[in-house]
Amino acid sequence: MTVAEVIINVKDGYRIPSPDAMPNRLQTLQRNCFATEASKRWSMVQIRREIEMICLQFQD
């Protein structure tokens, strides 16, 4: 795929699919990072908090 094709696909809403084995919480994080509308994308503060919470889950 060329760079131009990537740009067109992303503008058309294409996003890399999540692997089937990816935990739901990580899938949600990914979707929120890839939101088309900037106002719907999570801030870095929100992303950091979510990553910290996910890491806590894996410490048990």
TORNUDO-672403 format. One record per residue: x, y, z of N, C-alpha, C in turn. Coordinates in steps of 0.02 Angstrom, whole numbers, plus 50000, padded with zeros to 5 digits. Layout:
residues N
XYZXYZXYZ...
//
This chain:
residues 60
500434994250000500005000050000500455006250000500285011049958500685017149955500475021950010500875027050021500705032150071500045035450053499945036949989499325040049967498725035549982498795029049972498245024349987498105024050062498625024350102498535024450175498135030550195498325036350169497975042550185497235042150166497105039650106496415039050083496025034250128496315028550145495975023650187495825026550257496305029950286496205032850353495665038150350495675042350298495155047450291494465044350281494445038350252493815034750242493605030850303493995031450358493795028250420494135021650436494565019250392494905012950405495365013650465495355008650509495805008250566496065001150569496675000450593496964993750601496524989850648496314983850628495894979850673496294977450734495944976750789496254974150850496324966550843496864963750868496924956450869496364953350911496124947550893495584944250929495754943251003496374941951017496574940551086496704946751128496644952651097496764958851134496224959951186496404961251249495904962451301495444968351282494814967951302494324973051285494544980051306494854980551363495054987151388495574990351342496024986251315496524988851267496194990651201495694986751181495324988351119494974995151126494684996351184494355002751197494855008451194495425007451225495955012451223496155013951151496255008751112496455009551042495925013551004495295011651012494745015150977494735022550995494825024051059494805030951082495405035051057495955031751046496545035251018496455036550943496075032250909495995032750837495355036350816494995039350863494365042750845494495047950791494065048150742494145052850686494075060050710493575061450751493475068250777493945069550835494335074750829494825076450882494495077250950493895080050951493555081251014493355074751049493325069251011493145062751040493755058651059494355060851039494965057251057495145058651129495405053651163495615054551232496225059051235496265062751289496855066951302497425062351326498025065051327498595061051352498495059351426498175063751463498035062351534497565056351540497045056151499496575050551500496925044051479497335044551427497695038651403498155035951457498525040451488498995038251541498625034951599498065037851620497675034951674497435027951656497195027251595496935020751574497505015551571498075017551545498645012951542498865010951613498865015651658499035014051728498545009051758497905010051744497395005351769497474998451738497624998151674497734991751640498334988251670498874991951682499484989051712499334986251781498924989651820498744987151886498394980451882497974979551832497614973251823498104967451811498644968751776499114963451759499624962151814499624966151866500084965051922499834959651969499194958251967498904953252012499104946251994
//
